[in-house]
Amino acid sequence: MVKLTKIYTRGGDGGETSLGDGARVAKHDPRVAAYGAVDEANACVGIARLYADGDDDALLARIQNDLFDLGADLCRPDDGKNEALRITQSQIDRLESEIDALNAQLAPLTSFVLPGGSKAGAHLHLARTVVRRAERLISELMAGGSTVNPLALSYTNRLSDLLFQLSRHTNGTDGDVLWKPGDNA
């Protein structure tokens, strides 16, 4: 378990930070950008939880924990030794099951959904867009040749879908704000 006895170390004052394996990299390193976006997404989910209750809040609490797992996964290059905490297929399978359950409760869409609706729905849309940014940064990290658990990319892809469906669920039957193409032309 993690034990933090001191919050500041001054180790980053020169523009570098430590990865999970102890390597020092620039704070603007693509790996740091990727797990930084995951951290931002987690904060957005935390705000959405202020407006969620019951099962939705419990689901978001699990997601927040998974996002810490994802950050831990990304901050440590995949050396193939399986010593680090990694996102697993079972976490992705759980997201897919939750997406399917939400989808079964929702009416089919007749247009694209504009971010908004209820307070919870709007915050879930914001979290979704930050997760999409994290997904792009993870993809860029992988394309640049960095060793990354491929399930990290799958997890973010599924999570953004779940947050979309949860925002629709939270907004209720008539709460989706639908795009009206050319309506203001």
QUIQUI-V361055 format. One line per field, one symbol per residue. ss: DSSP state (a for helix, b for strand, c for the rest). psi: psi as a letter, one per 30 degrees, with the letter a starting at -180 (. if undefined). A space follows every 50 residues. Layout:
# QUIQUI-V361055
ss = ???
psi = ???
This chain:
# QUIQUI-V361055
ss = cccccccccccccccbbbcccccbbbcccaaaaaaaaaaaaaaaaaaaac cccaaaaaaaaaaaaaaaaaaaaaccccccccccccccaaaaaaaaaaaa aaaaacccccccbbccccaaaaaaaaaaaaaaaaaaaaaaaaacccccca aaaaaaaaaaaaaaaaaaaaacccccbbccccccc
psi = lkjjfkekfgfgfggllklfgfkklkfgkeeeeefeeeeeeeeeeeeeff gllbeeeeeeeeeeeeeeeeeeeffjkjgffhflkkkleeeeeeeeeeee eeeffkkkkfllkkkbbleeeeeeeeeeeeeeeeeeeeeeeefggkjkjf feeeeeeeeeeeeeeeeeeefaegfkjkkjkgfg.
